[in-house]
Amino acid sequence: MPLSVRNQSHAMRQLERYVMVELLRVFGALITISTLLFVFVGVFGEAQKFDLGVWQILQIMPYAIPNLMPYTIPATLLLTVCVVYGRMAGDSEIIAARAAGVHIMHLMWPAFFIAAVLSVGTLILTDQVIPWAFSNIERIVALAMEDIFLDKLRTENQINGKEYGVTINVTGVRNRTLIHPTIRYSPRGSEGKPGKAVTTQASEAHIEFDLRKQLVWLTLEGMHGNLAGTNQTIYSRRMRIPYALPKQGGSAGNRVLRTKDLLLSLNTQQERRQTARKQQALEAAFTMARGDFENLQNLRFVHYTNVANATINEIRGLRTEYYNRFAMSVSCFFVVLLGTPFAILMAKKQFLTTFLFCFLPILTVYYPIAMMSQNLSKTGQFDPIWSAWLANGALLIAAIYYIRRVLRN
């Protein structure tokens, strides 16, 4: 190999390493700042909703970080390429490299490589880390709610939960055990009005919070109480009773399921649908054979119809989450594919200007398309196999346009 070619190759590798190091350095600083900012906002929102203390907030913080990473990585990576390539173009480093015979793709591929690696990392986060982190957050919040609940019983010997429909009076609390509790439960009627109250007493009771199912479980030992609307008294050595928690807002739903759990749920729902369809067909066949067409409106036939329709909605939601999980994970690659040539063409040291010019179209085009495709997939109007990639396809078209402009210029 001639000496000049060898020197040029060495200089090219040094330039690529320089760009790679600059990207990693800026990205590391920006992702730390943005993640900490969003973590504090998110955690304090949860703290206000559940009345958490300082210790519970500190416990939640490490688990809140993975939940925010899939949202902070694409925007932070876009800001990174705007900072690095905008500065290089503004300082004429790009022009100098091109004059030295360095192809522009040698300058851009470090950004594409980092984006590809982070796309795989985001998929792993979404599939493995986020479900694990969410379960730990639920555990901490459940323990905190138990502590708040039990502390109030220790100090006041009673709790009047109107939103629960439950009133509890105790003579004392030992660890997490209620001593001689008297529980009055007023279930909600069909029109939201209080139903007939049920009063029970026990020698002791244990309480558990299940945030995933939004339930409070009371395990009563040596229980006796009256049936609602009657003078009958029931006795039980041990009884476990669930009470519904008041709604705390949206649920994470399918997002906290691992991919293998999504596929398992999808198979289960498909089997339920097939079973309901078969039972429905059998009912219809027997009904038509007997000529009893009015029987098509009986409770069993309607039940199978409702089960089949419900499973269809569940299947659509699960399929949408499955395919969107992959599409959203690689979105940072398509964002960088667009942002890198755009920042070079803008050639501005004021990276915020470049970032805003690039991010605003993404905000007004990419995310509306992504949300529209998700909603239409859940309603069955679009197939998520291809609709999940519509937003990334729009980014790809814009990226090809700007990459061609960079290559020509």
N, C-alpha and C positions, 0 to 999 in steps of 0.2 A: 504494500500500500504506500503510495507517495506520501512524503512528509506533510505536504500542505493539506491533503485530504484527511490524514490522521489528526492533524491539529484542528481542522474544522470539525471533525467528528467529536473530538474531546471538548471543544468549546460548546458544541451543541448540547452535549450531555450535561455540562456545567450549567448552561442556561436553563435546561429543563429542571435540573435539581433546584436551581435558584427559584424558579417559578413555583415548584412544588412546595418548597419550604415556606415561601411567602404566603401561599394559600393556606397551608396548615397553621401557620402562626396566627394569621388574621382570623381564620375560622375558629381556632381554639379560644381566642380572646372573646370574639363576638358570641359564640354559643354559650360560653360561661355566663356572660352578662345577661343575655336574653333569657336563658333558662332560669337563672336565679330570680330575675324580675318576675317571670310568669309563675314560678313556684310560689313566691311570697303572695302574689295576688290570688292564685288558686287555693292555696292552703288556708289563707285567712278567710276566704269565702266559705270553705268547708267548716272552719272553726266557728264562724258566726252562725251557720246553719244548724250545727249540732251542739253549740255551746261548749266547745272543747277548751281545755286549759293549755297552758304553755308547754307542759310536758308532752301532751298528746300532739301538739303542733310540731314539736321537734321530732317526735317519732314518725310522723307522717311525711315530713319533708323528703327523706331519701327515696320513699316510694312514689312521691308525686313527680319526681324528675322524669322517669321513663314514660309516664302518661303524657307529658308535654313534648317530648323529643320529636315525635312524628310531625308536630305542627311547627316547631321552631327550626328544625333542620333545613327544610327547603328555603324559607325566607332568609335564614342566616347565611346559607350557602350562596344565595343570589347576591346578598349584600357583600359577601366576601369577594366574589369575582368582580363585582363593580368596583370595590376598593382596589384590588390588585391590578386588574387589567386597565381600569380607568387611569390609575396613576402611571402605569407603564406606558400607555398610549399618550397620556398628557405630557410625560417627560421625554417623548420621542424614542423610548427604548424599543418599541415595536418596529419603528422605521429603521433604527440602527441594526436591529437583528435581521430584518429583511434585506438590508443593504449588504450584510455580511453573508448572505446566501442561506439564511435559516428560513425554512418554510414555516408559514404561519401556523400550520397544524402542530408543529413541534412545540409551539408556545401554548396552544390551547388544550392539548391532550392531557396535561396534568390535572386540569380542572375537570375534564370528562372522566378521568380515572377516579378521582376522589368522589365525584358524584355517583359513579357506579358502585363503588365500595359502600358509600353511605346508604344507597338504595337497598343493598343487601342487608346492611345493618338495621335499617328502618323496618324491613320485613321481619327480621328476627325479633326486634323490639316488639312489634305489633303482635307477633304470633306467640312468643314465649314470655318475654319479660313483663309486658303490660298486664296480662292475666295474673301473673304471680304478684306483681305490685298492687293490683287492685284488690286481690284477696287479702293482702296484708293491711291495706288501708281499711277495708271493711272490718277486719279483726280489731284493729286499734280503735275505730269509731264505736264498734259494738261494746268493747270493754269500757270505753269512756262513758257511753250512755248508761251502762250498768253502774259505774261508779257514781255518776251524777244522780241516778235514780236511788241508789242505796244510801248515799250521803243525805239526801232529802228525807228519806225514811228514818235515818238515825237521828236527825235533828228535830224533825217535826212529827214523827210517828204516823204520818199519813201522806198520801198523795191523791190528789183529785185530778185525774186526767180526763177532762171533758172530751178532748179530741179522740181519746182511746175509747171512751164510754166505760171506763173502769175507775173505781174508787177503792183504794187499799188503805186499811188501818192495821197497824201492828203494835205489839207491846214492846218490841225491841228487834235489833238486827245483830246477828252474830256472824261475822265474816260476810258471806253472801247468802246467808240463810235468814228468812223472815220468821220471827217467832210469833206464834198465835195470830196469823193474819186473818182479817175479815175482808172479803173481797165482794164488792157489789158491781155487777156487770149489767149495763143497760145497752143491749144491741140496738142498732139502728133499724127502723122499719123500712118498708118498701119505698116510702116517700120521704125518707130522711128523718122521720120523727122517731123519738126514743121509743123502743119497744118495752115489753114487760121486763122488769129488773130481776136478776137472779143473784141471790146472796149466798155465799159459801163461807165456811170457816174451816180452819185446819190447824193442826198442832204446829206445823212449820211448812215453809214453802221455799223453793229455789226458783230463781228467775234467770232466763237466758234471752239474749237478743239475737235475732237472725235477720241481718240487714238485707241479705240477698233475697230472701222471701218476704221481707217486710213484716216480720212477725215477732211478737213477744211470747215466749213460752213460760208458763207457770207450772211447776211441778209441785203438787199439793200432797202432803203426807198426813194421813188421818183426817180426811176431809169429810164434812157433812154440810148439807145445804138443802134449800128448797127448790122445787121446780117452778118455773115461771108460770104464774096464773093458777097454781094449785096449792093445796096444803100438804102435799106429799114431801117427805124428806128423804134424801138419798145419802148413802154412806159409801165411802170408798177408802181403802187403805192407801192407795196411791193413784193419783190422776194427773195427767199432763194436759194442760189446756192452752191452746193458742189464742192470742189476741192480735188483731191487725194493727200495725203501726200506722200513724197518720202519714199521708203522702208527703215526701220530702222533695218532690220535683222529679226530673227525668231520671231514667235509668240508663246505665251504660249498655244494657242489653247484649246483643251478639258481639259487640266490640271486644268484650273481655273473654270471649271464648277462643281457645286455641284452634288452629286450622283443623286438626284431627277431630276436635270436639264439634266443630261446625259440620264437618262431613258426616260424623256420627249422627248428629241431630237431623241433618238433611235426609239421611237414609231412614231414620226412625219416622220422620214425617211422611216420607214417600210410602213406607209400609203402612202407616195408618191410613193414608189416603186410599191405597189399593184395597185394604181391608174394608173400609167404609163403602167404597164403590161396589165391591163384590156383594156385601150385605144389602146394599141398596138395590142392586140388580136382582138378587134373590127375592127380596120383598116384592119388587115390581113384578117378577115372573109369577110368583104364587098368587098375587093379587089379580093379575090378568087371567091366569088360568081359572080362577074361581069366578071371574067376571065381577068381582067386588071392587069397582074402580074408586069408590069413596074411601077405601082403605089406603089409597095412595097419600092421604093426608093424615094418617095416623101418627102417633108420637114416635114410633120406632123409625118409620121411613123419614120423617122430618129430622130426627136425631142424626141418622146417617148422612143426610144431606148437609146438615150444619157442620158435622165433623169433617166431611170432605172439603167444604168451602173454607173452613178454618185452616186446614192443613195446606191448602193452596197458598193462602196468605203467608203462612209460616215458611213454606218452601221458597217463595219469592224473596222474602226477607233474608233467608239464609244464603241463597244463591247470590243475591246482591252484595251481601257482606263479604262473601268468599272472593268474588272476582274483584270487587273494589279494594280489597285488602292488598292485592298485588299491584293494581293500578296506582293507588295512592302511595304505595311504598316507593315506586320508581319515579314518582313525580319530580323529586329533586334532581334526577338526571336530566329530565326534559327542561326543567327550569334553568339549569346551568347550560344546557345545550343552546338555549335562547340567550341567556344573560351574558355569556362570554363574548360572542361576536358583537353583541349590542354595545357592551362596554368599550370594546376596542374601537368601534365606529364612532361612538360619542367622544372618545379621547378627552375626557374631562377629569381633572384632579378632584373636583367636587363630586365625590362618589355618591353623596345623598341625592344629587340631581339625577345622576344616571340611574340610581336605584329606584327613585320615584317614577321616572319615565318608563322603566321596565316593569316595575311591580304593579303600577296602577292598571295597565291593560290585563295583566295576569289576574288581578283582583276582580276586575269587571268582566272578564271573559272566561278565564279558566274555572274559577270557583262556581259561577252560575251554571256553566255547562256541567260541571261535576255534580252539583246538587240536583239539577234537572234530570240528568241521566239516572241518578240513584232513585229519585222519586218515581220516575216512569218505569224503572225496573221493578220496584216494589209493587207497583200497581199492575204489572204484567204487560204494559204497552211496549216496553223495550226488552230485548234479551241482554242480560248483564254480561254475557260472554264478549260482546263487542261494544255495548254502550258504556262499559266501565272505562274504555280507552278513548272515548270521544274527546275529553278535555286534554289528555296527553297528545292526541292527534293534532289538536289545534296548536299546541305548543311546538310540535314537531314541524308543522308547516311553516310557522313563523321562524323557527330556528334555521330551517333549510334556506329560507330567503336571506337571512342575515349572514349565514356562513358563506353563501355564494357571493354576497357583496364584499365580504372580507377577503375572500380568495381572489376576486377580480381586482381589488384595490391594493 
